[in-house]
Amino acid sequence: MAGAPAAQDLVGFVSSMGGERALRVEENLGEGFVRLRVAEAERRQAKHDVRCVEDVVIEMLRNARDAGARHIYVATTREGSRRVTTMLDDGRGIPADMQERVFEARVTSKLESFHMDRWGVHGRGMALYSIRENAVSAEVASSAPGKGAAIRVVTDVSSLPERADQSTWPSVGTDDDGEQSCVRGPHNIVRTCCEFALEERGACEVYLGSPAEVAATARARMRPSADASELLFMDALSELPVLERLSAAADASELLRVAASLGLEMSERTAHRIVSGQVRPARSVLARLTHRGDAHPQRPREVDLARDRRGLRIAPADVDEFSRVMERDFALLADRYYLSLSADPKVRVGRGKITVTFDLEESD
């Protein structure tokens, strides 16, 4: 297990509390973190625990989930041999005095908060040691208790390989239990995010894209918890939760500064395009996976949503913006009733009315 005691040791702990194989705590670090007193665990925390970039991504996703995140945003780009992956979440956050120590060997969350999933046993912070050992750099770009986290990792493919095809999306099918699963496609970053999203459906919503797409998506979907009057009296947007800062940025210059503080690289021109609405927000990984392409070939062709027979017209840009607003507001029901949209809200102009349709995942 990446950056952690071997899975069999952890299973021994989980299945035999107080037994001979139970893991012991060397030091209580506070804020829900401990250092394990297990020599074997330290010996096994080596570079081979993370063998590729996709391993980095799945361990960071699990780390965010174990921090209680409901929304996880994965921004990744590659230039030459250098890949930058920044993961933002709305979990419990990491206190300032733990933001370096969390990358040390044997540091993890308290044992009672360990999580068993399809990849094995996992605790918060468990993989960060091995990720840093394999990366050019790994750091907490920004975090605070109760405000989520932004963790930035830079890797080099010459020392940590990745799949050559990073653009292909997997196909979705069903496993032996009748559950949806990824059945075809390269085991790239996209598939890693898809498999995690399927595993954590209803618990974590995952978004994947470039830094610009992630910033645009967070601006469209994350409402600031402070109202406009409260924002005026804030000394800095860093007082807000991580994911809310992007939506609270008032202009391109402020957005650029906020993005940089969160580990998101973009140009000033890109920031202007995001603020002006030229960068379209991304749908969740689960929605893109299960409803890609012509998922309903027999469905009749959609009518023009921007006008009716009387000649009423709505500018396409306004239709798109209204659809994004509706999708953002739908989050209230999605969070309370564990619902997921299968497509963007459809805005239809009719005789004397405008109708918004929300298509739900079939499992909902």
HELIX and SHEET records of a PDB file:
HELIX    1   1 ALA A    7  SER A   15  1                                   9    
HELIX    2   2 ALA A   39  ARG A   44  1                                   6    
HELIX    3   3 LYS A   47  ASP A   49  5                                   3    
HELIX    4   4 VAL A   53  ASP A   66  1                                  14    
HELIX    5   5 ALA A   96  MET A   98  5                                   3    
HELIX    6   6 ARG A  101  PHE A  103  5                                   3    
HELIX    7   7 LEU A  111  SER A  113  5                                   3    
HELIX    8   8 LEU A  128  ASN A  134  1                                   7    
HELIX    9   9 ILE A  189  GLU A  199  1                                  11    
HELIX   10  10 PRO A  211  ARG A  221  1                                  11    
HELIX   11  11 ALA A  228  LEU A  232  1                                   5    
HELIX   12  12 LEU A  237  GLU A  239  5                                   3    
HELIX   13  13 VAL A  242  ALA A  248  1                                   7    
HELIX   14  14 ALA A  252  SER A  261  1                                  10    
HELIX   15  15 GLU A  268  VAL A  275  1                                   8    
HELIX   16  16 VAL A  285  THR A  290  1                                   6    
HELIX   17  17 PRO A  316  ASP A  329  1                                  14    
HELIX   18  18 ALA A  331  TYR A  337  1                                   7    
SHEET    1   A 3 VAL A  25  GLY A  30  0                                        
SHEET    2   A 3 PHE A  33  LEU A  36 -1                                        
SHEET    3   A 3 VAL A 107  SER A 109 -1                                        
SHEET    1   B 5 SER A 137  SER A 143  0                                        
SHEET    2   B 5 ALA A 149  ASP A 156 -1                                        
SHEET    3   B 5 ARG A  82  ASP A  89 -1                                        
SHEET    4   B 5 HIS A  71  GLU A  79 -1                                        
SHEET    5   B 5 GLU A 205  GLY A 209  1                                        
SHEET    1   C 2 HIS A 115  ASP A 117  0                                        
SHEET    2   C 2 GLY A 120  HIS A 122 -1                                        
SHEET    1   D 2 SER A 171  THR A 174  0                                        
SHEET    2   D 2 GLN A 180  ARG A 184 -1                                        
SHEET    1   E 2 LYS A 346  GLY A 350  0                                        
SHEET    2   E 2 LYS A 353  THR A 357 -1                                        
END                                                                             
